[in-house]
């Protein structure tokens, strides 16, 4: 086992799909004989995670990065997302017939078919989700089918925290020789961006004295989204609009699973009453940093909120689905639970009064044991596997760009919010957020 870092512009109109890059067209390339890196974008969530990693390869003319979209139940929006990026996309059936110098994936499906040294990464904050029953029972990301898919050992298994190594030793000890403690990219981007909080609030149009509440949900039947039918009307009905704004951050898998039209249709009434719906391809992290309070579940976005200083109310914390060894379990014991019987404003005030920064810091410290060092560690690992020397500059962790008003930021006449929807989302496509 290697423990790296320790001894051990305007957004163009989206295309319906990116144009494939057939093999015969590559004879027309200008830069040839480059090392080739393949990014496996199974879902929008996985693609967004990979973008932070791929930024470490920027400006290196020795490399050509291409994407592919392996089949996945939540892969319906991937083509749209990659089309907005303008990224070169290789069809999956061609990708698995081609040899690459390195491949990156945040999910296990089909990766055993790829001909390349493979780096596998978690796609969220630690390993939070437990599958309680069925053939896939176990902690997602720690099951043998996640770590050694198809029985093929990856070149490197990247984890965020030293504690994850102990979990791997229990669940899949054969991957320990290729395990690297690298850190967490979302943690480091959020930490580097905290000084920009005032700028993010201005970009979102939050006035002085207003409270921004983020309603956050992961995916699945027991997620907070299952409570939104009753929660969102309370946010519009109980919180005075002159004092409160609400932004809704819904996991991309909800959008992919049910379809964007359906999600917007479910939330249309609340949007018209003032709720801001952040689209799935936007970078949610700057919105989270701008928030004064978070109402969520035990998904990654809520766990990352422990970095921001915002108190958390839990709308959902299903014990059966939470890995008891994860920071999500610690959050479930720390954050107060949302009550249907008390006024929402009073509960937000209670959460703020009971908030203890040191308790949240103890939870966020469990996300990574390499805080601020992900870029250094990850770049070193990638170039080692590529057989190349690293570029002669420090890989800087840049603050997140300013968010913009979501397309669907609702407005109320006479409330100082104008009379129409806000500008198009330019919050950043992905994690250039859960």
N, C-alpha and C positions, 0 to 999 in steps of 0.2 A: 504494500500500500504506500502511495505517495501522498504526503500532506503538503501541498504547495503553500508557501508562506510560513510554514513552521518546520521544525526538524523532521518530524514525521511527514419658404416660397409659396406660393399659392398652390392649392390643391386642385388638380385638373378634374374635370368631370369623369366619373368612373366608367370604365369600359365594362361590357358584360362579361368578358373573360380575357386574360392575357393571351396573346398569340403564342402558340407553341414554337419551339426552336428546333425544327427537324434537323437530323444529323447532317443531311446533305447541304444545308445552308451554311454550315460552319466553315466551309472552304472559303467563304467571303470575309472571314474575320480579319481584323487588322493586327491585333496582338495574338500571337499564337505561341504554342509551347509554354503556356502558363500552368502553374499548379491549379487544379480544379477542386473547388469546395462545393459540396452539395448540402443545401439546407432542406430538411424534410418538414414541410408545413402541413401537418395533418389537419389542424384546426386554426382558427384565428388566434386563439389563446396561445397555442404553441408557436405560431408565426411571430406573434408579438414578443414572446420571450426570446426567440432567436435573433431578433433585430438588435437587441442590446449586445449580443455576443458578436454578431457580424460587424458591428461598428468598430470592433477592435481590428478588423482587417482593412479598414478604409485606407485609401491612398497608397496601397501596396500594389504596384503594377506587375508584381510577380504572380498575382493571384487572379483567378476568375471565379466569382461566386454565382451559382445558379440555384434556383429553387425547384422543388417538385412537390406535388400534393398527393401523398398516398391516400388510398380510400379510407374514409372514416365516417362514422355516423353523423358527426358534427362538422363535416367538411364542406357543407353546402355554400358557405360564404367565403371560402378561401380564395377562389378564383377572382372574385370581386376585390378582395383585399389586396392580393398580389397585383392585380391590374392597376389599382390606384398607386401602388409603389412604383410601377414601371419596371418591375424586376424581370429578368429572363427566367422563363419557366420551361422546364423539361417535362414532357408527359411521363407519367409514372412508368408505363410499360417500357419506355426508352431508358429512363433513369436506371432501372434495375438490370439493363443489359450493358450499361456503360461503367467503366472503371473510373473512380475518382480518387484524389489524393487524400481527401478528408471528407467526412460527413458529420453533420450535427443534427440531433433530434431531441425534442422534448417529450416524445411519446414513443411507445414500443411497436405499434402496429406495422408489420411488414418490413421492419428494418433489417431482418435477417437476410432479406433478398438483395440488399445494397452491397455493391462491390467497392468497399472503401473502409479504411480505419474509422470506426464509428465512436463519436463522443455522445453519451447520453446525459441529459440534464433534467432535473425536476422543472416543472413549469409553473410552480407556485411557491408559496412560503412553506418550506419544509414538506413533510408527508402528513397531510391533515386528514384525509378522507379514508374511512374504513368501510369496506364492503362486508356487511355482517353475515351474509349467507350466500349460498349458491356456489357454482363452480369457480367463480372469481373471488371467493371470500378472502379477506385479508386487507392489509393496508395498501391502498393504491400507490404504486411506485416502488413498493418494497417486496411485492410478490415476485416469485421466480420468473413468471411469464413477462413481467415488466423489465426485469434486469437482464435476463438472458433469453430474449425472445427467440423462439424456434431453436433453442439450444445453442445459439451462436453467441460467443463471448464478445462484448464490445472491446474496443481498444482502450476506452477510458469511461469510468462511471464517475460523474461529477456530483458531489454533494456540497451542501452549504455549511454544515456544522459538524464539528468533531463528534457530537452525540449521534449523528446519522451513521457513523461508522459502526458504533455499537449495535444500532438497529440492523444494519446490513449483516453483521456477524450472526445475529439471531435468525434472520429471515433467509439470507442467501449468501453464506460465507464464501462461496467460490469466487465472488466478484471482488473480494478484498484486495487481491494483488493488483487490480487495475483501478482501484478507487482513489479519488483525489479530492481532498477537502479544499475547495476553491472559493466559496463564498456565495453571495446572493446578489444578482445584478439589480433587482428592483429595490432591495434594501438600500444599496449604495446610492442609487439615483435619487431615492426619496430623501435620504440623509443629506446628500449634497444640495438638494433643492429647498430644504426647509427655510433658508434665509430669503427665498423668493416668495414667501407666503403672501405678503402684502401686494406684490405685483400680480400674483395669480388671482387674488380677490378683485383687484381692479379690472383685470381682463375679463372676469366673469360678470362684472357689473354689480358687485356686492357693495352697497353703500356703507358708509361709516355707521356703526351701531346696529347693522343688520346681522342676523345669525344665519349662517349657511349650514343646513342639515343635509348630510349625505345618507340616502337610503341605499344600502348596499346588499346585493344578493349573489351568492354562488348559484349553482344549478342543482337540480334534483328535487324529488318530491318533498323532501324535508327542509329545503332551503327557505330563506326569508321570502323569496318570491311567492311562495305559497300563502304568505300572510299579507301580501301587498293589496289584495282585494279589500281588506279592512284597514290596513295601515295607511295607504295613500289618501283615502278620503279624510282620515283624521289629520294628516299633515296639512291638507288644504282647508279643512273645516275648523280645526282647533287652534292653529297657529296664525296669529295676525299677519296678514301679508305685508304690511308696512315694515314689520320687524324681522320676519323670517323669509328665507328662500330655501327651496329644496331641490337637490339634484339627485337623480336616480341612476345608479350604476348597476347594471344587470349583466351577469356573466355572459360572454359571447355564446356559450353553449345553449343558453335559453333562446337567444336570437336564432341560432342555427337550427335548433331542434324544432321550434314552433314556427319559424319564419318571421322576418322583420315586419311584414304587414300585420301579422297577428299580434305581435308584441305591441306595436304602435296602436292597434285597434283596442287591445285590452286597456291600455293606459291613456287613450285619447281624451277621455273626460277629465282626468287629473291634469293632463298637459294643458288643456284649455283653462284650467283653474289655477295654473301657475307653477306646475311641476316642470323642472328641466330634465329631459331625458337625454342622457349622454349616449351617443351611438356606440356600437361595439368596436368600431375601428379607431375610436378616439383613445388618447392616453388618459386613463382614469387617475393616474397618480397625482397630477397637479391639482385636479379637482379635490382629491382626498386631502391634500396638504392645505387647500384653501378652506376646508370645512371646520366649523366650530363644534360639531357633534356628529357622531356616526351611529346610525341605527342599522344593524346588520345581523349576520349569522357568523358561523365559525369558518367561513371560507377565507381564502388568502387575502382578499382586499381588506377585510375587517382586521385580520391579524397585522397586516402592514400598517393599519391605522394606529397601532400602538406606538409607532414612531413619531406621530404628528403632534401629540399633545392634546388631541381631541378626546373627550370622554365618549365611551361606547355604551350604547344600549343594545342588548341582544334580543332580536325579535324571534330568533330560532337558534337552538343549541341542542340538536338531537344527539343524545349520548351514544346511541347505537352507531352513528356514522362518524364519530370523532375518534381519531387515533388518540388513545389515552396518554401516549408518550409525547404528544405534539404540543406546540405553543397554543394551538386552538383549544386544547383541553384546559390549559392554564387560564386562558381568556374566559372560558365558560364559567370558571370558578371565581373570577375577579369582577367582570362587568355585570352590572345589574340587569335583570330581565325585564323586558317591556311588559307592562300590565295593561289589560283591556279595561280595567276598572277605575283608573285614575287619569286625570287630565294630562295630555301629552306634554304641555308646557311645564307642568309641575315635575314630570318625570325627567325631562331634559335638565331642569334646574337641579333636581336631586342628583343626577349623574354627574353634573358639573361640581356640585358640592362634595360629593364622595370621591371624586377623581383623585388618585394619588399617582403622581408621575413616576415614582420609584417602582410601583407595582407594574405599570405598563412597560417601563424600561426593562424590568426583569423578564417580561414576556418577549419583547422585541430582541433581547439579547440571545434568545433561543432560536432566532431565525438564522443567524450566521455566527460562526466563530472566527470569521475573517472579515470583520467590518472594514469597509473602505478599501479592501484589497482584491475584490473580485477581478477587476480589469487586469491588474498585474498578473495574478495567478492564472487566469483563464488564457490570456494571450500567450504566456509562457508555455502552457500545455499545448495549445493549438500549433504553435510554431515548432515545438518539439516533435509532434506527430507529423507535421508537414515536412520535416527535415530541412527547415530553413532557419536562418538567424532572424531574431526579432528586429523590427525597425528601431533605430537609435533615438527613441524619444519615449517619454513617460506616457503611458495610456491614461489620459485624464478622464475622470468621471465628471461629465458635464451636467450642469443643472438642467432640469426639464424645461422645454419651451413653454411659453405662456399658453394657457388654454384659451379657447374662444367660446362665445355663447353657443350652446348646442342649437341645431336646427329647430329643435322642439321646445326651446325654453319658453314656457307658457307666459302669457301676459294678461294683465287685467286692466281694463279701462278705468281710469280715474285713480290708479294706484301708483302712478309714476313709472310704469313698466312699458309704456307705449301701447300700440294697438295691433302689433303683428308679431310674427315669429322673429327670433334673432337671426344672426348671420350664420352661414354654413359652418359646419364643424371643421375647425382647423387645429384641433387640440393635439394633432400629431398622430399619424397612423402607427399605433402600437407603442412598444416600449423603447422608443428611440431617444403590467400595464405595465381578479383578478378576472 
